[in-house]
Amino acid sequence: MENITQATARDCLRDAMTALDAAGYNIVFHVHDEVIADMPIGKGSLAEMQEIMGRSLPWAPGLPLRAAGFEARFYQKD
């Protein structure tokens, strides 16, 4: 079950990253379940990223998705 769960989570993250890229977010890297985007001040927002990442997936209708996050000037763990 662990491998199935991790594979499904990875597929959710892949689709979220694709949607973020399409919305103009500059993804510089990702670590496990985190997406790190480098954006100019005033472009994009944490709230918009959370909304995009929480959208329902066509292949998993009803799967509850949410995203948490924070803004920082450099990469750090929460």
C-alpha atoms as one frame of an Amber mdcrd trajectory, in Angstrom:
protein
   0.000   0.000   0.000   2.825   2.420   0.771   4.144   2.272  -2.803   0.665
   2.769  -4.252   0.065   5.751  -1.979   3.426   7.325  -2.842   2.891   6.769
  -6.576  -0.556   8.380  -6.442   0.796  11.346  -4.460   3.579  11.756  -7.016
   1.043  11.767  -9.864  -0.999  14.440  -8.051   2.136  16.556  -7.608   3.079
  16.073 -11.282  -0.312  17.352 -12.421  -0.141  20.285  -9.982   3.322  21.221
 -11.264   2.098  21.059 -14.864  -0.812  23.369 -13.978   1.497  25.762 -12.099
   3.860  25.903 -15.072   0.951  26.621 -17.425  -0.119  29.466 -15.101   3.349
  31.038 -15.383   4.931  29.892 -12.138   8.700  29.416 -12.392   9.255  26.086
 -10.624  12.938  25.856  -9.750  12.825  22.495  -7.984  10.694  20.183  -5.919
  11.495  18.097  -2.869   9.251  15.120  -2.132   5.880  16.814  -1.627   7.051
  20.435  -1.962   7.093  22.718  -4.988   9.482  25.665  -4.932   8.767  28.523
  -7.332  10.937  31.607  -7.809   8.712  34.530  -8.720   9.275  38.261  -9.014
   7.641  40.322  -6.279   4.111  41.193  -7.347   3.726  38.270  -9.785   1.617
  35.299  -8.714   0.657  34.595  -5.128   0.711  31.896  -2.522  -3.098  31.866
  -2.493  -3.199  31.292  -6.251  -0.624  28.491  -6.016  -2.695  26.828  -3.298
  -5.848  27.125  -5.399  -4.134  25.618  -8.450  -2.621  22.763  -6.447  -5.953
  22.019  -4.766  -7.955  21.654  -7.973  -9.793  18.417  -8.601  -8.030  15.998
 -10.938  -9.942  14.484 -13.874  -8.535  11.022 -13.140  -9.348  11.219  -9.392
 -12.698  12.984  -8.996 -13.616  13.564  -5.388 -10.057  13.173  -4.098  -9.657
  15.950  -1.518  -6.566  17.993  -2.338  -5.169  20.928  -0.398  -1.906  22.820
  -0.327  -0.165  24.713   2.433   2.789  26.989   1.993   4.720  30.091   2.844
   6.741  32.780   1.110  10.439  33.364   1.767  13.355  35.066   0.052  15.376
  31.810   0.095  14.653  28.086   0.367  14.013  26.839   3.875  12.009  24.092
   5.532   8.783  25.106   7.242
